[in-house]
Amino acid sequence: MSLNGIIPFETAYTLIRVLIGVSLALIVAIPLGFLLGGFFKKIENSLNPLLRLLEQINPLTLFHLIILFTLINELAIVLVIYWAVQWPLLNNTVTGAKNVPSEFIKIGKSLNFSKSDIFWKIQLPSALPYIFTGLRLGVIFAFLIAMGVEMMGMTTGNGLGYFIMHSQETGYVPDMWAGVAVMTILAVLVNYSITLIEKEFYRIENLLF
């Protein structure tokens, strides 16, 4: 199946959906996390009950609601993956922004750091461990949701989840297990890539600062 292109084709569909959903979550959740946890903490306290409520919404249930408004399956899939990823990423970013040592910020101010310097040289590096933890959790959720939506048959008939479900329904059990194995390996590789990126961030940070 790898040689005839079936597995790479289905893998590419799932991976692209996951990467787009995770990218959207990074763009939205990290800035929002710093705004709520680092700059406007009182607003975060006010919004916290609403955020906890929204976090409980099942992404797979939300998929049907989104598709009613968008009428585009692929867009709905990406938005549902984004929804699942953003919560662990947002929560961990808020926690990281809140736990930046105040002494570091005071030292930065005493050295006449601008607000931009304080963010890039103190707040962001201090929050990175929390952000990467949220990202790793988010990627796990992204693959679970992608597989779930694809297995629901609400896609264009492509993706590893759809391939696994179709193989099961048609009695091709070896193909089904091949799809499960590839999905697992793919998730592990992406998670390992995030770990390498995290180490590279710390290496660059040590060189610069």
Stockholm file with secondary structure:
# STOCKHOLM 1.0

chainA/1-209         MSLNGIIPFETAYTLIRVLIGVSLALIVAIPLGFLLGGFFKKIENSLNPLLRLLEQINPLTLFHLIILFTLINELAIVLVIYWAVQWPLLNNTVTGAKNVPSEFIKIGKSLNFSKSDIFWKIQLPSALPYIFTGLRLGVIFAFLIAMGVEMMGMTTGNGLGYFIMHSQETGYVPDMWAGVAVMTILAVLVNYSITLIEKEFYRIENLLF
#=GR chainA/1-209 SS CTTTTHHHHHHHHHHHHHHHHHHHHHHHHHHHHHIIIIICHHHHHHHHHHHHHHHTSCHHHHHHHHHHHHCCHHHHHHHHHHHHHHHHHHHHHHHHHHTSCHHHHHHHHHTTCCHHHHIIIIIHHHHHHHHHHHHHHHHHHHHHHHHHHHHTTCSSSCSHHHHHHHHHHTTCHHHHHHHHHHHHHHHHHHHHHHHHHHHHHHHHHHHHC
#=GC SS_cons         CTTTTHHHHHHHHHHHHHHHHHHHHHHHHHHHHHIIIIICHHHHHHHHHHHHHHHTSCHHHHHHHHHHHHCCHHHHHHHHHHHHHHHHHHHHHHHHHHTSCHHHHHHHHHTTCCHHHHIIIIIHHHHHHHHHHHHHHHHHHHHHHHHHHHHTTCSSSCSHHHHHHHHHHTTCHHHHHHHHHHHHHHHHHHHHHHHHHHHHHHHHHHHHC
//
